[in-house]
Amino acid sequence: MAKRIFITGGAKGIGRAIVKAFSTGNNQVAFSDIDEVAGKELSDKTNALFFQTDAGNKEELEFTVKKLLADWGDIDVIINNVGVSIFNPITEFSVEKFEKVININLRSVFITSRLLAIHRKQQNTKNPYGRIINLCSTRYLMSESGTEAYSASKGGVYSLTHSLAVSLSPYNITVNSISPGWIENYNYEKLAEDDHAQHPSNRVGKPEDIARMCLFLCDEKNDFINGENIVIDGGMTKKMIYNP
């Protein structure tokens, strides 16, 4: 079944792989990103619609989603991929920086999901299919120093996901999150042997590993997976690590 799909933060990295994975067949694909150059380049390659959008700006993100709903009549799949990571010591991290990370990584998920729910509630005929996939992170449950804002945002995505799964059930929308581990977006060939060997799967992850899970979750038959967080990290969070 052809689907109408919207992906945030789709111009580069994991988002780019997701856009490419869904830009097949008769799917209608749109994506947003703040990077105009990369966004237009990917749009030209895939024929996916590109919207230059700052996901941390409420008005811009709402405009993009509302335009798609008006033009398409509905959205079948939203993949909330957009995210920023700003790592600094807490003593050097301002409240404003913290709010920026939360707004882009977490608030954007609420905005897109809320607008889709409002739209679905207003329809006389129920769409029998819907998917929301939120990009979380293994940092929702483990941390390094100086990652407070990012970890808090991803912890919020984790919790928001299962809450949305319950709230959006009347609109036939399943909601799941994916927590990537180390996904190397740009310099995979430059990784050292030790980088790969530390993973139980014996390799560092690639953006396509995440895109394939998105495809799987969007299969019409997989509607019994709901409210879950799926970790894709080559087994690293199952590996007990202590300093010798």
C-alpha positions as CSV (number, residue, x, y, z in Angstrom):
1,M,0.0,0.0,0.0
2,A,1.4,3.4,-1.0
3,K,1.8,5.7,2.0
4,R,2.0,9.4,2.8
5,I,5.2,9.8,4.8
6,F,6.7,12.8,6.7
7,I,10.2,12.7,8.1
8,T,11.8,15.4,10.3
9,G,15.5,16.1,10.0
10,G,15.7,14.1,6.8
11,A,18.5,15.8,4.9
12,K,21.5,14.0,6.4
13,G,22.6,11.0,8.4
14,I,19.9,8.6,9.6
15,G,17.2,10.8,8.3
16,R,18.6,10.8,4.8
17,A,18.7,7.0,4.8
18,I,15.1,6.9,6.0
19,V,14.0,9.3,3.2
20,K,15.8,7.1,0.6
21,A,14.3,3.9,2.0
22,F,10.7,5.2,1.7
23,S,11.1,7.0,-1.6
24,T,10.2,3.9,-3.6
25,G,7.0,2.7,-5.3
26,N,4.1,5.0,-5.1
27,N,4.8,6.4,-1.7
28,Q,4.4,10.2,-1.2
29,V,7.4,11.3,0.9
30,A,8.1,14.7,2.4
31,F,10.9,15.7,4.8
32,S,12.0,18.8,6.7
33,D,15.4,20.0,7.6
34,I,17.1,23.3,8.5
35,D,19.9,22.6,5.9
36,E,18.6,24.0,2.7
37,V,21.5,22.8,0.5
38,A,21.5,19.2,1.6
39,G,17.7,19.1,1.6
40,K,17.4,20.3,-2.0
41,E,20.1,17.9,-3.1
42,L,18.3,14.9,-1.6
43,S,14.9,16.1,-2.9
44,D,16.4,16.2,-6.4
45,K,17.7,12.6,-6.0
46,T,14.6,11.1,-4.6
47,N,11.7,13.3,-5.7
48,A,10.7,13.6,-2.1
49,L,9.2,17.0,-1.1
50,F,11.6,19.2,0.9
51,F,10.6,21.8,3.5
52,Q,13.2,24.0,5.0
53,T,12.1,24.0,8.6
54,D,13.6,24.7,12.0
55,A,12.1,22.0,14.1
56,G,12.9,24.1,17.2
57,N,10.6,26.8,15.9
58,K,7.0,25.9,16.8
59,E,5.4,28.0,14.1
60,E,7.7,26.7,11.3
61,L,7.1,23.1,12.2
62,E,3.4,23.5,12.6
63,F,3.1,25.2,9.3
64,T,4.9,22.4,7.5
65,V,2.7,19.7,9.1
66,K,-0.5,21.6,8.5
67,K,0.4,22.2,4.8
68,L,1.0,18.5,4.2
69,L,-2.2,17.6,5.9
70,A,-4.1,20.1,3.7
71,D,-2.3,19.0,0.5
72,W,-2.4,15.3,1.1
73,G,-5.6,15.0,3.1
74,D,-3.8,12.9,5.8
75,I,-0.4,11.6,6.8
76,D,0.0,7.9,7.2
77,V,3.5,7.9,8.7
78,I,5.4,10.4,10.8
79,I,9.0,9.7,11.6
80,N,10.3,12.1,14.2
81,N,14.0,11.8,13.4
82,V,15.3,15.4,14.0
83,G,17.8,15.8,16.8
84,V,20.7,17.8,17.9
85,S,23.5,16.9,20.4
86,I,25.3,19.6,22.3
87,F,27.7,18.1,24.8
88,N,29.3,20.5,27.3
89,P,30.2,20.4,31.0
90,I,27.1,21.3,33.0
91,T,29.0,24.3,34.5
92,E,29.3,25.7,31.0
93,F,25.9,24.7,29.7
94,S,23.3,27.5,29.7
95,V,19.6,27.2,30.4
96,E,19.0,28.5,26.9
97,K,21.1,25.7,25.3
98,F,19.2,23.2,27.4
99,E,15.9,24.6,26.2
100,K,17.1,24.5,22.6
101,V,17.9,20.8,22.7
102,I,14.6,20.0,24.4
103,N,12.6,22.0,21.9
104,I,14.3,20.3,18.9
105,N,14.6,16.8,20.2
106,L,11.4,16.4,22.3
107,R,8.9,19.2,21.8
108,S,9.0,18.6,18.0
109,V,7.7,15.0,18.6
110,F,4.7,16.4,20.6
111,I,4.0,19.0,18.0
112,T,3.8,16.7,15.0
113,S,1.9,13.9,16.9
114,R,-0.6,16.4,18.3
115,L,-1.4,17.9,14.9
116,L,-1.9,14.5,13.4
117,A,-4.2,13.5,16.2
118,I,-6.3,16.7,15.9
119,H,-6.6,16.1,12.2
120,R,-7.6,12.5,12.6
121,K,-10.2,13.4,15.2
122,Q,-11.9,15.8,12.8
123,Q,-12.3,13.2,10.0
124,N,-15.7,11.6,9.4
125,T,-14.0,8.5,7.9
126,K,-11.3,6.8,10.0
127,N,-8.0,6.1,8.3
128,P,-7.4,2.4,9.4
129,Y,-3.6,2.8,9.3
130,G,-1.2,5.1,11.0
131,R,2.4,5.0,12.3
132,I,4.6,7.3,14.4
133,I,8.2,6.4,14.9
134,N,10.3,8.5,17.2
135,L,14.1,8.4,17.1
136,C,15.3,8.0,20.7
137,S,18.8,7.0,21.7
138,T,20.6,4.5,24.0
139,R,21.5,7.6,26.0
140,Y,17.9,7.5,27.4
141,L,19.3,4.9,29.9
142,M,23.0,5.6,30.1
143,S,25.2,8.7,30.0
144,E,28.6,10.3,29.8
145,S,29.5,13.5,31.5
146,G,28.2,16.7,30.0
147,T,25.2,15.1,28.2
148,E,22.4,16.3,30.4
149,A,20.3,18.1,27.8
150,Y,20.6,15.3,25.2
151,S,19.9,12.5,27.7
152,A,16.9,14.4,29.1
153,S,15.5,14.9,25.7
154,K,15.8,11.3,24.7
155,G,14.5,10.1,28.1
156,G,11.5,12.3,27.3
157,V,11.1,10.8,23.8
158,Y,11.1,7.3,25.4
159,S,8.3,8.2,27.8
160,L,6.4,10.3,25.4
161,T,6.3,7.3,23.0
162,H,4.4,5.0,25.2
163,S,2.1,7.7,26.3
164,L,1.3,8.6,22.7
165,A,0.7,4.9,21.9
166,V,-2.2,4.9,24.4
167,S,-3.6,8.3,23.5
168,L,-3.5,7.8,19.7
169,S,-5.1,4.3,19.7
170,P,-8.5,5.7,18.8
171,Y,-7.0,7.0,15.6
172,N,-5.4,3.7,14.5
173,I,-1.9,5.0,15.0
174,T,0.8,2.9,16.6
175,V,3.7,4.7,18.2
176,N,7.1,3.2,18.7
177,S,10.6,4.5,19.2
178,I,14.0,3.4,18.0
179,S,17.1,3.8,20.1
180,P,20.3,3.7,18.0
181,G,23.7,3.1,19.5
182,W,26.8,4.1,17.6
183,I,25.6,4.8,14.0
184,E,28.4,6.2,11.9
185,N,26.9,8.6,9.4
186,Y,29.8,10.0,7.4
187,N,33.2,8.3,7.8
188,Y,32.5,4.6,8.1
189,E,35.5,3.6,6.1
190,K,37.8,5.5,8.5
191,L,36.7,3.5,11.6
192,A,39.4,1.5,13.3
193,E,39.2,-2.3,13.8
194,D,38.8,-1.8,17.5
195,D,35.7,0.4,16.9
196,H,34.0,-2.5,15.2
197,A,35.4,-5.2,17.5
198,Q,34.0,-3.7,20.7
199,H,30.4,-4.4,19.4
200,P,29.0,-7.9,20.0
201,S,27.8,-7.7,16.4
202,N,31.4,-7.0,15.4
203,R,30.7,-3.8,13.5
204,V,29.6,-0.2,14.0
205,G,26.1,0.6,12.9
206,K,25.1,2.3,9.7
207,P,22.1,4.6,9.0
208,E,20.5,1.9,6.9
209,D,20.2,-0.3,9.9
210,I,17.7,2.3,11.4
211,A,16.0,2.8,8.1
212,R,15.3,-0.9,7.7
213,M,13.6,-1.0,11.2
214,C,11.4,2.0,10.1
215,L,10.3,0.0,7.1
216,F,9.6,-3.0,9.3
217,L,7.5,-1.1,11.8
218,C,5.5,0.5,8.9
219,D,4.4,-2.9,7.5
220,E,0.6,-3.1,7.8
221,K,0.9,-6.5,9.5
222,N,3.1,-5.2,12.3
223,D,0.4,-3.2,14.2
224,F,0.8,-5.4,17.3
225,I,4.1,-3.7,18.0
226,N,3.0,-0.6,19.9
227,G,4.5,1.6,22.6
228,E,7.8,-0.1,22.3
229,N,11.4,1.1,22.3
230,I,13.6,-0.9,20.0
231,V,17.3,-0.7,20.7
232,I,19.6,-1.1,17.7
233,D,23.2,-0.9,19.0
234,G,25.0,-4.1,18.0
235,G,24.5,-5.4,21.5
236,M,26.5,-2.8,23.3
237,T,23.9,-2.0,26.0
238,K,23.9,-5.7,26.9
239,K,27.7,-5.8,27.4
240,M,29.0,-5.4,30.9
241,I,31.9,-3.0,30.8
242,Y,34.3,-2.2,33.7
243,N,37.7,-0.6,33.8
244,P,40.4,-3.2,34.5
